[in-house]
Amino acid sequence: MADAIRIRAAAAGDVSHLAVLAASVQQVHAAARPDVFKRIAPADLERWATQVVAVGDARVLIAEIAGTPVGYTVVIDGHRPDNAFGFERRWREVEQLGVDPGHQRRGVARALLDHIAAVARAEGAAVELNTWSFNAAARAAFERLGFVAKTIRFERAKE
C-alpha cells in the first residue's frame, strides 16, 4: 500500500525543503529559457523560501509522505471586481507547484491541487494556473489533472 500524502501549511522549519523543491523546477525553467530564468542559486532560493513563508501574502503548502516533504505549492488570491467588461470573479492562482522528481507520478501534485480546489470551492473561488509553453510535461500533467486552456499568452519573437 502506498504511503499517504499529507498536505499542510508550510512553516519556518520548511525553508530548506522549499528551496530544494523549488530548485528542481527552476532547473527546468533555466535550461529552457536562460533569457528569462536564472540558474539555481541555493542562497537566493533559501531567501525566497524564508520570505514567502514569513510574509504571509501567499498560501504555501507542503505535501509530505511519511513525514518527508515531497512537494509544495504557492497559491495567491486573485480578485477582479465587476466592471463594464466582465463579472466579478475570485480565484486561487497556483503560482508555483513542484514535486520532487523521485516522487512524481505518485499523486502528489493531484493531492496538492485537490486540497487547493476544496478550499477554493468552500470560499466560492475558482482555481487557475499557468505554465510555460516549453514545459510539455507540466502541460500534460495539468491536463490529466482536469485543467483546460483558458488563455494563451504570446510574446513577440526577438528579431
C-alpha positions as CSV (number, residue, x, y, z in Angstrom):
1,M,0.0,0.0,0.0
2,A,1.3,3.4,-0.9
3,D,2.2,5.9,1.8
4,A,-0.5,8.5,2.4
5,I,0.1,12.1,1.2
6,R,-0.4,14.7,3.8
7,I,-1.0,18.3,2.9
8,R,-0.2,21.0,5.4
9,A,0.7,24.7,5.6
10,A,4.4,25.5,5.3
11,A,6.2,26.7,8.4
12,A,9.6,28.4,9.1
13,G,11.2,24.9,9.5
14,D,10.3,24.1,5.9
15,V,12.5,26.8,4.3
16,S,15.4,24.4,3.3
17,H,12.9,21.8,1.9
18,L,11.1,24.5,-0.1
19,A,14.4,25.8,-1.5
20,V,15.4,22.3,-2.6
21,L,12.0,21.5,-4.1
22,A,11.9,24.9,-6.0
23,A,15.4,24.2,-7.3
24,S,14.2,21.2,-9.3
25,V,11.5,23.4,-11.0
26,Q,14.0,26.3,-11.5
27,Q,16.5,23.9,-13.2
28,V,13.9,23.0,-15.9
29,H,13.0,26.6,-16.4
30,A,16.6,27.9,-16.6
31,A,17.6,25.2,-19.0
32,A,14.7,26.0,-21.4
33,R,14.7,29.8,-21.1
34,P,18.0,31.2,-19.8
35,D,17.0,34.6,-21.1
36,V,14.2,34.7,-18.5
37,F,15.2,32.4,-15.7
38,K,18.3,32.4,-13.5
39,R,20.5,29.4,-12.9
40,I,20.0,27.9,-9.5
41,A,21.5,29.9,-6.6
42,P,20.8,28.0,-3.4
43,A,21.3,31.0,-1.2
44,D,18.8,33.0,-3.2
45,L,16.2,30.2,-3.1
46,E,16.7,30.0,0.7
47,R,16.0,33.7,1.0
48,W,13.0,33.4,-1.3
49,A,11.6,30.5,0.8
50,T,12.2,32.4,4.0
51,Q,10.3,35.4,2.7
52,V,7.4,33.5,1.1
53,V,6.7,31.6,4.3
54,A,7.2,34.6,6.6
55,V,5.3,37.3,4.8
56,G,2.0,35.5,4.5
57,D,0.8,37.1,1.2
58,A,0.6,33.6,-0.3
59,R,-0.6,30.3,0.9
60,V,2.3,27.9,0.9
61,L,1.5,24.3,1.2
62,I,3.8,21.2,1.7
63,A,3.0,17.7,0.6
64,E,4.5,15.0,2.8
65,I,4.9,11.3,2.5
66,A,5.9,9.6,5.8
67,G,6.9,12.9,7.2
68,T,9.2,13.9,4.3
69,P,8.4,17.0,2.2
70,V,8.0,15.8,-1.4
71,G,6.1,18.6,-3.0
72,Y,5.0,22.2,-2.5
73,T,2.7,24.9,-3.9
74,V,2.5,28.7,-3.6
75,V,-1.1,30.0,-4.0
76,I,-2.1,33.6,-4.2
77,D,-5.6,35.1,-4.1
78,G,-7.0,36.7,-7.2
79,H,-9.9,39.1,-7.5
80,R,-11.4,41.1,-10.3
81,P,-14.3,43.4,-9.5
82,D,-17.4,43.6,-11.6
83,N,-16.9,46.1,-14.4
84,A,-18.3,47.0,-17.8
85,F,-16.4,44.1,-19.5
86,G,-16.9,41.2,-17.0
87,F,-18.4,39.9,-13.9
88,E,-16.7,40.0,-10.6
89,R,-14.6,36.9,-10.0
90,R,-12.4,35.4,-7.4
91,W,-9.8,32.7,-7.9
92,R,-6.8,31.0,-6.4
93,E,-3.8,31.3,-8.6
94,V,-1.3,28.4,-8.3
95,E,1.8,30.5,-8.7
96,Q,4.2,27.6,-8.2
97,L,3.9,23.9,-7.9
98,G,6.8,21.4,-7.6
99,V,7.2,17.8,-6.8
100,D,10.5,16.1,-6.0
101,P,11.5,14.3,-9.2
102,G,11.7,11.0,-7.3
103,H,8.1,11.3,-6.2
104,Q,6.5,12.4,-9.5
105,R,3.6,10.4,-10.9
106,R,2.6,9.2,-7.4
107,G,-0.4,11.6,-6.9
108,V,1.5,14.4,-5.1
109,A,0.5,17.2,-7.5
110,R,-3.1,15.8,-7.5
111,A,-3.2,15.9,-3.7
112,L,-1.9,19.5,-3.6
113,L,-4.3,20.6,-6.3
114,D,-7.3,18.8,-4.9
115,H,-6.6,20.4,-1.5
116,I,-6.5,23.9,-3.1
117,A,-9.7,23.2,-5.1
118,A,-11.6,22.1,-2.0
119,V,-10.6,25.3,-0.1
120,A,-11.3,27.4,-3.1
121,R,-14.7,25.8,-3.6
122,A,-15.6,26.5,0.0
123,E,-14.7,30.1,-0.5
124,G,-16.6,30.5,-3.8
125,A,-13.4,30.8,-5.9
126,A,-12.0,29.0,-8.9
127,V,-8.5,27.5,-9.3
128,E,-6.2,28.7,-12.0
129,L,-2.6,28.2,-13.0
130,N,-0.3,28.8,-15.9
131,T,2.7,27.1,-17.3
132,W,5.3,27.9,-19.9
133,S,4.7,26.6,-23.4
134,F,8.1,24.8,-23.4
135,N,7.1,22.7,-20.4
136,A,5.2,19.9,-22.2
137,A,5.5,17.6,-19.2
138,A,3.8,20.1,-16.9
139,R,1.1,20.9,-19.5
140,A,0.3,17.2,-19.9
141,A,0.2,16.7,-16.1
142,F,-2.2,19.6,-15.7
143,E,-4.4,18.4,-18.4
144,R,-4.5,14.9,-16.8
145,L,-5.5,16.7,-13.5
146,G,-8.5,18.3,-15.2
147,F,-7.2,21.7,-16.2
148,V,-8.1,23.1,-19.6
149,A,-6.5,26.0,-21.5
150,K,-8.2,29.3,-20.8
151,T,-6.0,31.9,-22.3
152,I,-2.9,31.9,-24.5
153,R,-0.2,34.4,-23.8
154,F,2.1,35.4,-26.6
155,E,5.5,37.1,-26.8
156,R,6.9,38.7,-29.9
157,A,9.9,36.8,-31.3
158,K,13.2,38.7,-31.0
159,E,14.4,39.9,-34.3
